[in-house]
Amino acid sequence: MSGVTVQDIVDCLAPVKATRNADPFCLSVGGYVLEIRCTSNELLAELLRYFQHVITAPAEPDRIVHVLGPVELPFAVSFADWAREPGKTGRKDAIADLENGRLIRKVRTGVQFLQTPDWSIAFGPTENNPNQVINFINTQILNHFQRQGWVACHAAAVRTGGKGLAISGLSGGGKSTTMLRLMEVAGTQYVTNDRLLVRQDNTVTNALGIPKLPRINPGTIVTNERLSGLIDEEREEELKNLEPDELWHLEEKYDLFIDDIYGPGRISHDAHLTDFWVLNWSRDSDAPTVVSKISLNDRPDLLAAIMKSPGPFYQTSEGPFWTDRSPLETSAYLSALKDIQVWEVTGQIDFDALFDAGTELLGQP
């Protein structure tokens, strides 16, 4: 870093922060309050729309997130690529470690983030990349609760009055499609689509979703009648004519606003977790879909579908930042999930069969 410090970067960003022309707003998740300060009115409007269900009255924030526009740093920063997870290819994040801070750059877009104990600042072409800003805001929530002892699961989740069901699987394994199908069960609420925080509290397993709306693929849309109209008719017709294998591997993402599709009051990020499905089914199988009770102590191999690295933005409570070589503690997950029933889903991919199983499970007291 050639002696560049956190304060050097903050000083360069200060004139941009001073020009902010949009009113800040606060959001709250699990009692943790973030204040968002944004220099772009256009981007602010997108953030207000996106986080509308967790916006709260102005309050003393636990953390302030600054969202700035383009800034040219007057010094060179040496970045190193952050290693992708197994199965992922291409360059995504690059990091530059400072004393008690880290600068993260998104390789494809050029958006940069300063993460320190005192600062959370996004800058660069943020207005053109709102989803990366949204992810950065949600990262602050994940960071806080992980420092409080919660573990982060790669899972979607829904809840009813008496049940909380998480759903994990390999990327593209159908957890979002399953979760949205289960939203058709009477009394269900959306908890999260991709990140679920879990912590054991005496005999209760608490779960907390982040305000990240489902970002779904075309296969999820064209196989769910309720989602018809989410994309234009011409594109939807093209997708319906694709071969199943083509549709499965198509890389397109669409934001789904739960309130727009399912109506108001269908989101609750807090849940008591009672059950966990691990999707270990296969498109190549002809066997019927089966949902079987298992113990993670006997099947630690399934933890790979559940555990999720905190990522390059995470600074531990002890001080050091997470690295792409830091090991995940399987014991922490086994402890957090020890009092819930885990199920393995095997056989062919049959969303109708899984919906029937979910209807029966979620309907139980």
Secondary structure, 3 states (H helix, E strand, C coil): CCCCCHHHHHHHHHHHHHCCCCCCEEEEECCEEEEEEECCHHHHHHHHHHCHHHEECCCCCCEEEEECCCCCCCCCCCCEECCCCCCCCCCCEEEEEECCEEEEEECCCCCEEEECCCCEEEECCHHHCHHHHHHHHHHHHHHHHHHCCCEEECCEEEECCCCEEEEEECCCCCHHHHHHHHCCCCCCEEEECCCEEEEEECCEEEEEECCCCCEECHHHHHCCHHHCCCCCHHHHHHHHCCCHHHHHHCCCCEECCHHHHHCCCCECCEEECCEEEEECCECCCCCCCEEEEECCCCCHHHHHHHECCCCCCCECCCCCECCCCCCCCHHHHHHHCCCCEEEEEECECCHHHHHHHHHHHHCCC
